[in-house]
Amino acid sequence: MANLIIPGRILGIFWTTASWTSVENSVQLTNQNYDIIEEVQSYLAKLGFEYTIYQGPEENKRPGYEYDYYRMKIYNYYVISELRSRYNWRGQREKERYYPNFVSEQQEIDFLRYYIDDQGHFDYMNTKHGQKKRYRVWANYNFAYKLSEKISKFVGVNQNKPQEHKQSDITMIIYYQSQKDVPAILEFINSA
């Protein structure tokens, strides 16, 4: 089989919602948004791979979980090996995670657009002049610096130093709060 060219947006979905289950040698996508899982399912169906989306069981919900979640497991050795070897993918539960390898610049831009939107969040910080809008992007500590570098390159914002997350030893946060950076990130996310 030829090399699998995965669109950047689909790679972004794998980086943000998929985990590796070594017991079953499978990749599991989990998301509360059915459309996200269905997007991957449709892409794989075009390649001839059929997978079923199922809903997480009600009785196994963690206390406080108010939403339903959808899952899809991928067992195909070819798809998994391409993700892991060619694109450098590691699951969300794996401690060592890496920035992906890409075959084109457009693939990387599409990945960043999805990743920044999914793993980012607008909020406000208090300053002596009142509240200021900022955007935070979460990333694994292994690729947070590379992600910051790439966001700077493709979005045209300052390259900010990732900060440690106080409640996690494997997560870092990249803050964007300048009057130039916040609108630029919003424009980049919405410019698909």
N, C-alpha and C positions, 0 to 999 in steps of 0.2 A: 504494500500500500504506500501511496505517496505521503509526503509530510502533511500533517493536518494543520491548515491555516485557520486559526480560531480568531474571529473578530475581536477587537479590543474591548468592546462592551461586554461580550460574553466572558472574556478573561476577567474583567472587573467583577462580574457576578461570581465567578469562581473564587476570586481573591477575598470577596466580602461575605459570601454565604456558604461556602463549601468546606467540608471537613473530611479528613481521611480516616477510614475505619480499617485498621490493619487486621482485625479479626476476620472481616469479610473480604478484605482486599477490594474495597469499593470507595467511591467518592459519594458523599451525601450532601446534597444541597438542601438547605433549610431556610425558609423565609416566610414571614407573615403575609407577604404580597404574592398571591397566586400568579399574577402576570409575570413576575420575575422568573419564577421556576418554569412557567410555560414557555417563556422566551428561549430558555436553554433547551427545553424539550423540543421545541419546533426547529431550532438550529440543528440539533443532533438527528432529528427525523429526516431532514434534508440530506443528511449523510448516510441514511439507511439504518440508524440506530433508534430503536423504539424503547421508550422508558415510560413508566407509569408514575403520575404524581398522586400522592396520597396525603391525607390530612392526618396530623398528629392526633393520637388518641386523647380523648377528653380526660380519662382517668389518670393519665401520667403528667398532667399539667402541674408545673411548679406552683406553689402558693403565690397568689398575686398575679399570675398570668391571666390576663383578661382577653387576649386575642388567640385566635387559632393560628396554627402554622402549617405550612405545606412542605412536603419533602419529596425528593426524588433521588434514588440511588442509581449510580452508574457502576456497572461491573465490567464493562468492556476493557480488556487489557490494553488494546491499542490506544483508546482515548486516554486512559489513565497514564500510560507510559509517555504519551506525547505531552500531557499536562506536566508531568513530573520531570521529565528529562529535557524536552525541548523548551518549555516555557518556564521551568524552574518553580512550578507551583508546589506549595506545601499547605496542608489544611489548617484551618483556623485553630485547631486544638494542638497543633504541633508547635513546639517551642521555637524551633528554628524556621523562620519564614524569610523569603527573599523577594526582592523586586523582580518582576518578570523579565524574561528575555522577549524581544519583539523582532518581527521580520520586516516591519515598516514603521515609519514615523506616524502615519495615520492610525495604525493599530495602537500605538502608544498613546496618542492623543485621545482616542476613543476610550481606552482603558482609564486614563486619568480623569476624563470627564465623568465617567460612571463612579470611579472610586472616590473622588473628591465629594461628589454629591451624596453617595451612600454613607461614607465614613466621616462626613463633615456635619457641622451643626452651627447655625447662627445663634449667638446669644449676646448679652450685653455685659460690659464690665463697668464698674464704678470708677470714675476718675474725679479729680478735684473740680473738674468743669462739668460734671454730670455723667450720664451714662453714654458709653461709646459702643457702637456695634462692632462685633468681631466675628471671625469665622475660625472654628477649630476643626482640625483634621486628625483623626486617630490613626496610628500605624504601629505595626510591630517594630520593636527596637532594632531589629536586624536590617530593615530597609527604610526606616524613618528619614535618615539623612539623605539617602538617594531619592526618596520621594520628594523631599523638600527641594532638592536640586532640580528635579524634573518639573515640579510645579512652577518654580521660578523661571525655568527655561521656556516652557510652553504657554504659561499663563501671562508671563511678563510681570511678576510680582517680586518682592524682595525674597531672597533666600533666607528663611528664618530657621534658627536653630531649634530642633525638636526638644521639648521639655519632658522630663520624667512625669509619669502618671503616678499620683500619690497612692493609688490603691492597686497598682499592678506593676510587677517587675518586668513584664514583657511588652507593655504598651507605652508609647510615647505620644505626645500631642504637639502638633504644629499650629501655632497661633498666627492668625493674620488679622491685623487691626488697623493698619494705616488707611487713610481716606482714599488712597489709590488702590490698595490691595483688595479690600472687601468688594467694591464694585467690579473689579477685574475678575475675581473668582466667580462671582455671580454671573457675569457675562459669559465666561468660559463654559460654565456648567450648562447654561441655556442656549449655547450656540450650536447645537447639534444639527 
